[in-house]
Amino acid sequence: MEFGINKKIKVAFICQMSSEFVQDRLPLWKKSEFIGAWISNTVEGFKNLKDFEIHIISSHPFLKKNYSFNEDGISYHFYKSGIPILDRNWPRIFRLDVLTKFYCNRRKINKIVNFIKPDIINLHGAENAQYSLSILDLYKKYPVLVTIQGFVYLETSTREDRIRKIRVATEAKIIRNCPNFGGDFDSMRMIKEMRNSDFKFYNFYYPNGTKIDKLSEKKSDKDFDLLFWGRTIKDKGAEDFLILVSKLVADFPQLKACYIGPIQQQYQEFLRVRSIELGCESNIVFHGYLRSEEELYTEVLKSRILVLPTYNDRFPTVLREAVHFRIAVIGYATGSIPQFNTGDERILLSDQGDIAKLYTDAKKLLTDKSYFNSLTEKAFVHGIKEFSIENNCAKMAAAYYDILKIIK
C-alpha cells in the first residue's frame, strides 16, 4: 500500500489550535489567545516519526484569508470562520452558523481534507461541534481515529442554549458512529456507556512538550503555597479552591495562593467578593490568562502545590506538567486522574466536594518537607515516562498502523 509523499502515511488532524509559532506565520488582523497546546506538543513528537506526513486543519480567529504553510515537514491549513467577508463572530442573537450546523466550517474542512486525501483522519475532540461535525461527513470515506479531549455532556451549565444542545448531540452522534477512539482509560469506560456496538480503544495521553524538560530543572523562588491553574470556572473547582484557602489561612496566616488561567471579569469579581466574606482576600492573587509560555511557566514554577478540585475532566494537561516541575498535586478523583496512582500513591486525591480532605492533604504537604519531596519525586519519575512525547506519539502511531492494518 502506498502512502503520501515517498510512501508516507498521510494523517489529517482536525482540531482547534493556535500557538505563538502559528500566529507569527499567519496573516492576522490581530493576535489572540493560544489554545490547544497539547496539539502543538503532539505535532512536535511526530516530527521525529518519519513514516508520517502530518496535516493540521484548524480555524483561526482574526484570519485575513484561508492560509496554508509547511514547516519542518508539518503542513498547516487554517480557514476563516464566522461571518463571511466581515471577519466577525456571529452575534449571539443570530447564530446562523449554529442554525446551519456549522455548514460553512464543514464545507471548508471537507474541501481541505479532499484536497489532502489523507490515509487516516485524527479528530481531536468530538465535543467541539464547530469542527467535529465535519467528521460525520467524512467517516464513511476515510478511516478515522477520534481522540477524546473531554465530554461536553458532563459539563454543568446554567442554561440549555442551542449551542450546548448541538454540541451534546454532535458528541453523541460521533461516538455512536465512529468505531475507533483514543485517550485516557476513563474515556474508554464513558464511550462504552454511550455505545451499543463494539469499538476499538487505544490508550495514550497528550504528551508534555519538549520545553517542559528544560524548565523542569529550573530553580525558582516559591512565592505561592497553592496554585489553581486552568480555566477559572465553577466546574473546575474555582470556588472549592477559595474555600480551601480560607480554611488554611486559619493555620497559616501568611499563606499565599494564586489563580492562573482565563477568567471572565464578572466571575473574578464574584470570587474577590467571596474571598472578602471568607477572610482571605489578602492571601489571593489573580494572574488571569498569561499569553506567553515563558511568562506562564515562570509563574507556575513559583508555586508549591497544584490544587485540582475539578468536577469534570479527563486527565488535565496541567497535572501532567505540574508533576514534571516537581509541584505537589492534590485534588479530586475525577475522570482518569486516579490512574496516575496505579501501583503507588504519587498525588493526593479525595472524593469530589471533600474540601476537608483537601485541607488535610495540603496541611501535611506544607508542614512535612520530607513527605513533600518524596511524593513529588515519585510523581516526577513516573510522569517522565508516562507523559513523554516519544512514548505517547509512538502509541498514537501504533493506533494508526492498526486501524490501517499495517504490520510494523
Salt bridges, closest charged atoms under 4 A:
ASP24 OD1 - LYS31 NZ 3.49
GLU44 OE1 - LYS47 NZ 3.48
ASP51 OD2 - LYS408 NZ 2.88
GLU53 OE2 - HIS55 NE2 2.79
GLU71 OE1 - ARG25 NE 2.84
ASP72 OD2 - LYS47 NZ 3.43
ASP87 OD1 - LYS80 NZ 2.87
ASP97 OD2 - ARG95 NH2 2.78
ASP137 OD2 - ARG106 NE 3.10
GLU160 OE2 - ARG164 NE 3.04
ASP161 OD2 - ARG92 NH1 3.91
ASP161 OD2 - ARG159 NE 3.02
ASP186 OD1 - ARG189 NE 2.89
ASP186 OD2 - ARG314 NH1 2.88
GLU193 OE2 - ARG189 NH1 2.91
ASP213 OD1 - HIS324 NE2 2.87
ASP225 OD1 - ARG304 NH1 2.92
ASP251 OD2 - LYS363 NZ 3.85
GLU269 OE2 - ARG272 NH2 2.84
GLU277 OE1 - ARG274 NH1 3.22
GLU281 OE2 - ARG272 NH1 3.32
GLU293 OE1 - LYS211 NZ 2.84
GLU299 OE1 - HIS287 NE2 3.40
GLU299 OE2 - LYS302 NZ 3.11
ASP313 OD2 - LYS236 NZ 3.31
ASP344 OD1 - LYS378 NZ 3.34
ASP361 OD2 - LYS357 NZ 2.78
ASP368 OD2 - LYS364 NZ 3.74
GLU377 OE1 - ARG326 NE 3.11
ASP402 OD2 - LYS200 NZ 2.98
